[in-house]
Amino acid sequence: MRRKILFFIESLAGGGAEKVLVTLLKKLNLSNYDIQLVTLVDTGIYLNDIKNLDISYTSILGTGKGNFLQRIKYKINYKLMYNYLPPKYVYNIYLPKKSDVEVAFVEGYATKILSASSNKKALRVAWVHTDLMENAWPLQQRIYKNWEEEKKVYQIFNKVVCVSDSVKKVMISYYGLNNVVRIYNIVDSEIIKDRSLEKTNLSINKNVFNMISIGRLVPQKGYDRLIKICVMLRDELEVRFRLYLIGEGEECDNLQSLILKNKLGEYVTLLGFKKNPYIYLAQMDLFVCSSRCEGYSLAIAESMVLGIPVVSTDCSGPNELLAFGKYGLLCENTENGLYKALKQLMTNKNMLLKYKLLSQERGKMLNVDSLLRDVDNLFRKNVI
């Protein structure tokens, strides 16, 4: 008999958690599961990915499109949902009640709503994708009144899944949880390699040192300091280079202003969101993670699948993926630390080749089958 699994997430936008969820849904053996996916809003670039899957999909608020009255109704309901309606009311009115497992697949609102579940028979699971001590975004966005409320919410769940051991340690020490397990994000190596071979209209100049970073354009990712570092590299090195940033987000205008202000148009390119980033990633000399804090860094894992050398600031997730410097260059989590690391790799071909080979080695270890077994054990046996 198929187990009923409810996944709840705010949207299917272009973030890492959403991408991981879609990959997971594609890889799960659906003959074992009856999947119900519920989003708050019916938006996101991954919507098309789930249309051909044998799962049930519903959205609470819809798209927010339509005539004037429909748009007004959407805005009112959106405000009510986030600011006024109690979690128990939202759960009882809008979410399925007969699931065997209920999964809040991202921190914040989805987790708060599912904590109010009235389904006493369900295994309740909260997925945590970031270091909530360093990146306390649910508190910053006032989803919770205070840290104590957030802590109580997580204590309600039967299992809290963390995407790295570093995140797991935070949930144990900072939130006092004893129901925490670690399951790394699932990376589909075959798909990544296949899609990296597709054609692109973007012309990459192979006569310069090409770098790339992939992620949401938000302060957490540290792209503001990466652009400032590019000014230093341009002014102090004779190496010609180009940095490509793939992603979209609230910092886009600010980053574009920094590029224009520092006359970096020939050195830094904002590509926006790309459904297939791998065709660009495969052509790069180096992947750069400039994050101030992370949970796992899916983009680093994808880079290593393609054997691209990696340099990263030393923070939770990336340091674990790189085995604390064994498979990629870890640097001090400062502007100067990242500058020195980039300078080393851009001027030392032997070091770059070393990390390329190590990246290839690490990429072969990212085994999707073992991670799926962990998820199966969680969903089918209720333990890991």
PALUM-529387 format. One record per residue (C-alpha): y, x, z; residue in three letters. Coordinates in Angstrom, 2 decimals. Example, Ala and Ser with C-alpha at 12.3 -4.5 7.8 and 13.67 -1.06 7.14 Angstrom:
BEGIN
+---------+---------+---------+------+
!      yy !      xx !      zz ! rest !
+---------+---------+---------+------+
!   -4.50 !   12.30 !    7.80 !  ala !
!   -1.06 !   13.67 !    7.14 !  ser !
+---------+---------+---------+------+
//
This chain:
BEGIN
+---------+---------+---------+------+
!      yy !      xx !      zz ! rest !
+---------+---------+---------+------+
!    0.00 !    0.00 !    0.00 !  met !
!    3.40 !    1.36 !   -1.02 !  arg !
!    5.81 !    2.14 !    1.81 !  arg !
!    9.25 !    0.57 !    1.53 !  lys !
!   11.99 !    3.20 !    1.69 !  ile !
!   15.67 !    2.28 !    1.91 !  leu !
!   18.20 !    4.92 !    0.86 !  phe !
!   21.83 !    4.22 !    1.73 !  phe !
!   24.69 !    6.34 !    0.38 !  ile !
!   28.34 !    5.57 !   -0.33 !  glu !
!   28.26 !    6.25 !   -4.08 !  ser !
!   26.55 !    8.26 !   -6.78 !  leu !
!   29.57 !   10.48 !   -7.39 !  ala !
!   29.31 !   14.09 !   -8.50 !  gly !
!   28.71 !   15.74 !   -5.13 !  gly !
!   25.80 !   17.89 !   -4.03 !  gly !
!   24.22 !   15.26 !   -1.76 !  ala !
!   24.26 !   12.67 !   -4.53 !  glu !
!   22.71 !   15.14 !   -6.95 !  lys !
!   19.97 !   16.02 !   -4.47 !  val !
!   19.20 !   12.33 !   -3.89 !  leu !
!   18.83 !   11.63 !   -7.61 !  val !
!   16.58 !   14.68 !   -8.02 !  thr !
!   14.48 !   13.53 !   -5.06 !  leu !
!   14.11 !   10.02 !   -6.48 !  leu !
!   12.98 !   11.46 !   -9.81 !  lys !
!   10.39 !   13.72 !   -8.19 !  lys !
!    8.89 !   11.32 !   -5.63 !  leu !
!    5.57 !    9.75 !   -6.54 !  asn !
!    6.76 !    6.16 !   -6.93 !  leu !
!    3.20 !    4.86 !   -6.89 !  ser !
!    3.35 !    5.59 !   -3.15 !  asn !
!    6.81 !    4.15 !   -2.50 !  tyr !
!    8.82 !    1.00 !   -3.05 !  asp !
!   12.33 !    2.47 !   -3.23 !  ile !
!   15.49 !    0.48 !   -2.53 !  gln !
!   18.73 !    2.35 !   -3.20 !  leu !
!   21.93 !    0.78 !   -1.86 !  val !
!   25.43 !    2.16 !   -2.40 !  thr !
!   28.71 !    0.96 !   -1.00 !  leu !
!   30.50 !    1.22 !   -4.34 !  val !
!   28.97 !    1.00 !   -7.81 !  asp !
!   30.49 !    4.21 !   -9.14 !  thr !
!   29.47 !    7.76 !   -9.94 !  gly !
!   28.25 !    9.92 !  -12.77 !  ile !
!   24.64 !    9.73 !  -11.59 !  tyr !
!   24.35 !    5.96 !  -12.14 !  leu !
!   22.73 !    6.45 !  -15.54 !  asn !
!   20.12 !    8.75 !  -14.03 !  asp !
!   18.63 !    5.99 !  -11.89 !  ile !
!   18.56 !    3.27 !  -14.57 !  lys !
!   15.21 !    4.39 !  -15.96 !  asn !
!   13.57 !    4.85 !  -12.56 !  leu !
!   11.19 !    2.29 !  -11.11 !  asp !
!   13.42 !    1.57 !   -8.12 !  ile !
!   15.59 !   -1.29 !   -6.90 !  ser !
!   19.33 !   -0.60 !   -6.97 !  tyr !
!   22.18 !   -2.66 !   -5.52 !  thr !
!   25.82 !   -2.01 !   -4.64 !  ser !
!   27.67 !   -3.79 !   -1.83 !  ile !
!   31.20 !   -3.77 !   -3.25 !  leu !
!   30.62 !   -3.27 !   -6.97 !  gly !
!   32.86 !   -1.27 !   -9.28 !  thr !
!   36.38 !   -2.40 !   -8.43 !  gly !
!   36.92 !   -3.17 !  -12.12 !  lys !
!   37.67 !   -6.48 !  -13.82 !  gly !
!   40.67 !   -8.79 !  -13.85 !  asn !
!   43.58 !   -8.65 !  -11.42 !  phe !
!   42.01 !  -10.96 !   -8.84 !  leu !
!   38.69 !   -9.06 !   -8.93 !  gln !
!   40.49 !   -5.76 !   -8.33 !  arg !
!   42.47 !   -7.22 !   -5.43 !  ile !
!   39.29 !   -8.66 !   -3.92 !  lys !
!   37.60 !   -5.27 !   -4.21 !  tyr !
!   40.50 !   -3.49 !   -2.45 !  lys !
!   40.54 !   -6.03 !    0.39 !  ile !
!   36.77 !   -5.85 !    0.88 !  asn !
!   36.86 !   -2.06 !    0.72 !  tyr !
!   39.49 !   -1.90 !    3.45 !  lys !
!   37.61 !   -4.45 !    5.56 !  leu !
!   34.35 !   -2.54 !    5.17 !  met !
!   35.76 !    0.80 !    6.22 !  tyr !
!   38.31 !   -0.20 !    8.84 !  asn !
!   37.41 !   -3.49 !   10.45 !  tyr !
!   33.85 !   -4.76 !   10.02 !  leu !
!   31.43 !   -3.65 !   12.77 !  pro !
!   28.46 !   -1.58 !   11.54 !  pro !
!   26.00 !   -4.20 !   12.83 !  lys !
!   27.72 !   -6.90 !   10.76 !  tyr !
!   27.61 !   -4.76 !    7.59 !  val !
!   23.93 !   -3.97 !    8.15 !  tyr !
!   22.90 !   -7.56 !    8.87 !  asn !
!   24.82 !   -9.06 !    5.95 !  ile !
!   24.34 !   -6.48 !    3.20 !  tyr !
!   21.28 !   -4.28 !    3.75 !  leu !
!   17.53 !   -5.00 !    3.34 !  pro !
!   15.74 !   -5.67 !    6.64 !  lys !
!   12.05 !   -5.06 !    5.92 !  lys !
!   11.90 !   -1.36 !    5.04 !  ser !
!    9.36 !    0.97 !    6.61 !  asp !
!   11.85 !    3.85 !    6.46 !  val !
!   15.65 !    3.65 !    6.44 !  glu !
!   17.50 !    6.74 !    5.23 !  val !
!   21.22 !    7.44 !    5.59 !  ala !
!   21.37 !   10.18 !    2.98 !  phe !
!   24.78 !   11.58 !    3.84 !  val !
!   26.90 !   12.04 !    6.95 !  glu !
!   29.73 !    9.69 !    7.84 !  gly !
!   29.86 !    6.03 !    6.90 !  tyr !
!   26.27 !    5.60 !    5.69 !  ala !
!   24.95 !    7.15 !    8.90 !  thr !
!   27.20 !    5.00 !   11.08 !  lys !
!   26.05 !    1.77 !    9.36 !  ile !
!   22.32 !    2.52 !    9.52 !  leu !
!   22.59 !    3.42 !   13.19 !  ser !
!   23.23 !   -0.31 !   13.74 !  ala !
!   19.94 !   -1.32 !   12.10 !  ser !
!   18.20 !   -4.35 !   13.60 !  ser !
!   14.88 !   -3.33 !   12.02 !  asn !
!   13.00 !   -2.07 !   15.08 !  lys !
!    9.86 !   -1.24 !   13.09 !  lys !
!   11.57 !    1.13 !   10.66 !  ala !
!   11.68 !    4.89 !   10.95 !  leu !
!   15.41 !    5.68 !   10.87 !  arg !
!   16.35 !    8.97 !    9.22 !  val !
!   19.77 !   10.65 !    8.96 !  ala !
!   20.22 !   13.43 !    6.38 !  trp !
!   22.79 !   16.13 !    7.22 !  val !
!   24.06 !   18.32 !    4.37 !  his !
!   26.77 !   20.34 !    6.11 !  thr !
!   27.63 !   22.23 !    9.27 !  asp !
!   29.36 !   19.42 !   11.17 !  leu !
!   30.81 !   21.83 !   13.71 !  met !
!   32.67 !   23.82 !   11.03 !  glu !
!   33.16 !   20.90 !    8.61 !  asn !
!   33.80 !   17.88 !   10.82 !  ala !
!   34.89 !   15.67 !    7.92 !  trp !
!   33.63 !   12.34 !    9.38 !  pro !
!   35.94 !   12.89 !   12.37 !  leu !
!   38.80 !   14.06 !   10.17 !  gln !
!   38.48 !   10.87 !    8.11 !  gln !
!   38.31 !    8.81 !   11.33 !  arg !
!   34.93 !    7.30 !   10.54 !  ile !
!   34.24 !    7.88 !   14.23 !  tyr !
!   36.75 !    7.48 !   17.05 !  lys !
!   35.66 !   10.76 !   18.58 !  asn !
!   32.86 !   13.30 !   18.74 !  trp !
!   31.08 !   11.39 !   21.53 !  glu !
!   30.72 !    8.34 !   19.28 !  glu !
!   29.32 !   10.45 !   16.44 !  glu !
!   26.87 !   12.11 !   18.84 !  lys !
!   25.63 !    8.72 !   20.10 !  lys !
!   25.08 !    7.58 !   16.50 !  val !
!   22.84 !   10.56 !   15.70 !  tyr !
!   20.89 !   10.08 !   18.92 !  gln !
!   19.85 !    6.61 !   17.71 !  ile !
!   17.93 !    8.01 !   14.73 !  phe !
!   14.23 !    8.82 !   14.96 !  asn !
!   14.63 !   11.87 !   12.72 !  lys !
!   17.60 !   13.95 !   11.65 !  val !
!   16.89 !   15.99 !    8.52 !  val !
!   18.97 !   19.15 !    8.05 !  cys !
!   19.19 !   21.07 !    4.78 !  val !
!   19.07 !   24.50 !    6.42 !  ser !
!   18.06 !   26.14 !    9.68 !  asp !
!   21.73 !   26.89 !   10.37 !  ser !
!   22.61 !   23.19 !   10.16 !  val !
!   19.56 !   22.39 !   12.29 !  lys !
!   20.76 !   24.74 !   15.03 !  lys !
!   24.15 !   23.01 !   15.09 !  val !
!   22.58 !   19.56 !   15.42 !  met !
!   20.41 !   20.80 !   18.31 !  ile !
!   23.02 !   22.83 !   20.21 !  ser !
!   26.21 !   20.90 !   19.43 !  tyr !
!   24.79 !   17.37 !   19.37 !  tyr !
!   21.96 !   17.87 !   21.86 !  gly !
!   19.29 !   16.45 !   19.53 !  leu !
!   15.55 !   17.10 !   19.83 !  asn !
!   14.47 !   15.03 !   16.81 !  asn !
!   15.63 !   17.48 !   14.15 !  val !
!   13.67 !   18.87 !   11.18 !  val !
!   14.65 !   21.16 !    8.33 !  arg !
!   13.94 !   20.26 !    4.71 !  ile !
!   15.67 !   22.39 !    2.09 !  tyr !
!   17.33 !   20.63 !   -0.83 !  asn !
!   14.99 !   20.02 !   -3.73 !  ile !
!   15.77 !   22.11 !   -6.81 !  val !
!   14.04 !   21.19 !  -10.07 !  asp !
!   13.59 !   24.63 !  -11.65 !  ser !
!   12.03 !   23.36 !  -14.88 !  glu !
!   14.89 !   20.96 !  -15.60 !  ile !
!   17.49 !   23.62 !  -14.79 !  ile !
!   15.90 !   26.14 !  -17.16 !  lys !
!   15.42 !   23.59 !  -19.95 !  asp !
!   18.97 !   22.26 !  -19.73 !  arg !
!   20.43 !   25.76 !  -19.64 !  ser !
!   19.23 !   26.16 !  -23.25 !  leu !
!   21.25 !   23.22 !  -24.57 !  glu !
!   24.26 !   23.90 !  -26.79 !  lys !
!   27.87 !   23.92 !  -25.62 !  thr !
!   31.17 !   23.93 !  -27.46 !  asn !
!   32.69 !   26.31 !  -24.92 !  leu !
!   33.03 !   29.81 !  -26.33 !  ser !
!   32.28 !   32.47 !  -23.71 !  ile !
!   33.81 !   35.88 !  -24.41 !  asn !
!   30.99 !   38.33 !  -23.72 !  lys !
!   33.42 !   41.25 !  -23.77 !  asn !
!   34.82 !   40.30 !  -20.37 !  val !
!   33.27 !   39.94 !  -16.91 !  phe !
!   32.46 !   36.24 !  -16.56 !  asn !
!   32.27 !   34.58 !  -13.13 !  met !
!   31.63 !   30.98 !  -12.17 !  ile !
!   31.70 !   28.72 !   -9.14 !  ser !
!   30.44 !   25.14 !   -9.00 !  ile !
!   31.39 !   22.54 !   -6.42 !  gly !
!   33.81 !   19.85 !   -5.34 !  arg !
!   37.45 !   20.92 !   -5.47 !  leu !
!   38.06 !   20.52 !   -1.74 !  val !
!   39.48 !   22.92 !    0.90 !  pro !
!   35.99 !   23.61 !    2.29 !  gln !
!   35.04 !   25.44 !   -0.92 !  lys !
!   37.80 !   28.03 !   -0.57 !  gly !
!   38.91 !   27.93 !   -4.21 !  tyr !
!   42.53 !   28.40 !   -3.19 !  asp !
!   41.74 !   31.83 !   -1.77 !  arg !
!   39.46 !   32.64 !   -4.72 !  leu !
!   42.37 !   32.07 !   -7.11 !  ile !
!   44.59 !   34.30 !   -4.94 !  lys !
!   41.87 !   36.97 !   -5.10 !  ile !
!   41.98 !   36.72 !   -8.90 !  cys !
!   45.64 !   37.75 !   -8.74 !  val !
!   44.64 !   40.87 !   -6.82 !  met !
!   41.77 !   41.63 !   -9.21 !  leu !
!   44.04 !   41.24 !  -12.24 !  arg !
!   46.74 !   43.48 !  -10.78 !  asp !
!   44.52 !   46.19 !   -9.31 !  glu !
!   41.49 !   46.50 !  -11.62 !  leu !
!   41.21 !   47.52 !  -15.24 !  glu !
!   38.21 !   45.22 !  -15.70 !  val !
!   38.92 !   42.19 !  -17.86 !  arg !
!   37.45 !   39.03 !  -16.34 !  phe !
!   37.33 !   35.25 !  -16.50 !  arg !
!   36.58 !   32.79 !  -13.69 !  leu !
!   35.30 !   29.31 !  -14.50 !  tyr !
!   35.40 !   26.52 !  -11.91 !  leu !
!   33.21 !   23.46 !  -12.46 !  ile !
!   33.93 !   20.39 !  -10.37 !  gly !
!   36.53 !   17.80 !   -9.53 !  glu !
!   38.24 !   16.73 !   -6.32 !  gly !
!   41.40 !   16.36 !   -4.29 !  glu !
!   42.45 !   20.01 !   -4.68 !  glu !
!   42.58 !   19.92 !   -8.49 !  cys !
!   46.37 !   19.64 !   -8.83 !  asp !
!   46.96 !   22.26 !   -6.14 !  asn !
!   44.59 !   24.72 !   -7.81 !  leu !
!   46.14 !   24.11 !  -11.22 !  gln !
!   49.57 !   24.80 !   -9.71 !  ser !
!   48.30 !   28.07 !   -8.23 !  leu !
!   46.96 !   29.10 !  -11.63 !  ile !
!   50.27 !   28.35 !  -13.36 !  leu !
!   52.39 !   29.88 !  -10.59 !  lys !
!   50.46 !   33.16 !  -10.74 !  asn !
!   50.18 !   33.20 !  -14.54 !  lys !
!   46.39 !   33.15 !  -14.45 !  leu !
!   45.87 !   30.97 !  -17.52 !  gly !
!   43.95 !   33.76 !  -19.27 !  glu !
!   41.84 !   34.47 !  -16.19 !  tyr !
!   40.93 !   31.17 !  -14.52 !  val !
!   39.70 !   27.97 !  -16.21 !  thr !
!   39.15 !   24.61 !  -14.52 !  leu !
!   36.40 !   22.91 !  -16.51 !  leu !
!   36.25 !   19.69 !  -14.48 !  gly !
!   32.96 !   18.00 !  -13.71 !  phe !
!   30.07 !   18.83 !  -16.05 !  lys !
!   26.88 !   16.78 !  -16.09 !  lys !
!   25.07 !   19.88 !  -17.31 !  asn !
!   26.59 !   22.93 !  -15.60 !  pro !
!   23.56 !   25.08 !  -16.42 !  tyr !
!   24.60 !   25.83 !  -20.01 !  ile !
!   27.69 !   27.52 !  -18.57 !  tyr !
!   25.96 !   29.06 !  -15.56 !  leu !
!   23.31 !   30.76 !  -17.71 !  ala !
!   25.99 !   32.70 !  -19.61 !  gln !
!   27.69 !   34.14 !  -16.53 !  met !
!   27.62 !   37.65 !  -15.09 !  asp !
!   28.11 !   36.44 !  -11.51 !  leu !
!   28.09 !   33.31 !   -9.36 !  phe !
!   30.74 !   33.22 !   -6.62 !  val !
!   30.55 !   31.12 !   -3.46 !  cys !
!   33.93 !   31.28 !   -1.73 !  ser !
!   33.21 !   28.53 !    0.81 !  ser !
!   34.73 !   28.47 !    4.25 !  arg !
!   31.65 !   26.55 !    5.43 !  cys !
!   28.51 !   25.14 !    3.81 !  glu !
!   25.26 !   23.39 !    4.62 !  gly !
!   22.95 !   24.71 !    1.91 !  tyr !
!   24.80 !   25.42 !   -1.39 !  ser !
!   22.76 !   23.81 !   -4.11 !  leu !
!   24.76 !   25.77 !   -6.69 !  ala !
!   23.55 !   29.10 !   -5.26 !  ile !
!   19.94 !   27.92 !   -5.48 !  ala !
!   20.47 !   26.81 !   -9.08 !  glu !
!   22.05 !   30.17 !   -9.92 !  ser !
!   19.02 !   32.03 !   -8.57 !  met !
!   16.67 !   29.84 !  -10.61 !  val !
!   18.51 !   31.21 !  -13.67 !  leu !
!   18.57 !   34.76 !  -12.27 !  gly !
!   22.36 !   34.96 !  -11.98 !  ile !
!   23.61 !   37.49 !   -9.38 !  pro !
!   25.25 !   35.85 !   -6.36 !  val !
!   28.07 !   36.87 !   -4.07 !  val !
!   28.89 !   34.61 !   -1.15 !  ser !
!   31.01 !   34.45 !    1.94 !  thr !
!   28.92 !   34.66 !    5.09 !  asp !
!   28.49 !   31.05 !    6.25 !  cys !
!   25.69 !   28.62 !    7.15 !  ser !
!   23.37 !   27.83 !    4.26 !  gly !
!   24.28 !   30.59 !    1.80 !  pro !
!   23.38 !   33.34 !    4.29 !  asn !
!   19.99 !   31.67 !    4.76 !  glu !
!   19.37 !   31.24 !    1.02 !  leu !
!   20.25 !   34.88 !    0.43 !  leu !
!   18.04 !   35.97 !    3.35 !  ala !
!   21.12 !   37.35 !    5.09 !  phe !
!   21.99 !   39.71 !    2.25 !  gly !
!   18.57 !   40.57 !    0.84 !  lys !
!   18.85 !   38.52 !   -2.37 !  tyr !
!   22.61 !   38.44 !   -2.88 !  gly !
!   25.77 !   40.12 !   -1.66 !  leu !
!   27.09 !   38.54 !    1.55 !  leu !
!   30.64 !   39.37 !    2.53 !  cys !
!   32.98 !   38.70 !    5.42 !  glu !
!   34.25 !   35.12 !    5.29 !  asn !
!   37.85 !   36.12 !    4.61 !  thr !
!   40.05 !   36.55 !    1.56 !  glu !
!   39.93 !   40.33 !    1.89 !  asn !
!   36.17 !   40.36 !    2.46 !  gly !
!   35.50 !   38.42 !   -0.74 !  leu !
!   37.99 !   40.54 !   -2.68 !  tyr !
!   36.17 !   43.75 !   -1.69 !  lys !
!   32.78 !   42.28 !   -2.62 !  ala !
!   33.97 !   41.10 !   -6.04 !  leu !
!   35.61 !   44.46 !   -6.69 !  lys !
!   32.30 !   46.20 !   -5.92 !  gln !
!   30.25 !   44.05 !   -8.28 !  leu !
!   32.80 !   44.13 !  -11.09 !  met !
!   32.98 !   47.93 !  -11.09 !  thr !
!   29.38 !   48.86 !  -10.28 !  asn !
!   26.90 !   47.89 !  -13.01 !  lys !
!   23.91 !   49.24 !  -11.09 !  asn !
!   24.72 !   47.07 !   -8.08 !  met !
!   25.17 !   44.03 !  -10.32 !  leu !
!   21.79 !   44.68 !  -11.98 !  leu !
!   20.16 !   45.08 !   -8.56 !  lys !
!   21.37 !   41.66 !   -7.45 !  tyr !
!   20.39 !   40.13 !  -10.77 !  lys !
!   16.78 !   41.22 !  -10.27 !  leu !
!   16.82 !   40.07 !   -6.64 !  leu !
!   18.25 !   36.71 !   -7.68 !  ser !
!   15.40 !   36.28 !  -10.17 !  gln !
!   12.90 !   37.13 !   -7.44 !  glu !
!   14.40 !   34.61 !   -5.02 !  arg !
!   14.60 !   31.92 !   -7.69 !  gly !
!   10.83 !   32.02 !   -8.14 !  lys !
!   10.37 !   31.15 !   -4.45 !  met !
!   12.19 !   27.81 !   -4.68 !  leu !
!    9.06 !   25.70 !   -4.78 !  asn !
!    9.66 !   21.99 !   -5.32 !  val !
!    6.06 !   21.05 !   -4.45 !  asp !
!    6.22 !   22.32 !   -0.87 !  ser !
!    9.52 !   20.52 !   -0.27 !  leu !
!    8.11 !   17.28 !   -1.65 !  leu !
!    5.18 !   17.62 !    0.75 !  arg !
!    7.67 !   17.83 !    3.62 !  asp !
!    9.39 !   14.65 !    2.43 !  val !
!    6.05 !   12.88 !    1.94 !  asp !
!    4.98 !   13.84 !    5.46 !  asn !
!    8.22 !   12.46 !    6.82 !  leu !
!    8.02 !    9.17 !    4.94 !  phe !
!    4.29 !    8.51 !    5.09 !  arg !
!    3.21 !    9.96 !    8.42 !  lys !
!    6.56 !    9.73 !   10.22 !  asn !
!    6.28 !   13.35 !   11.35 !  val !
!    6.62 !   16.82 !    9.88 !  ile !
+---------+---------+---------+------+
//
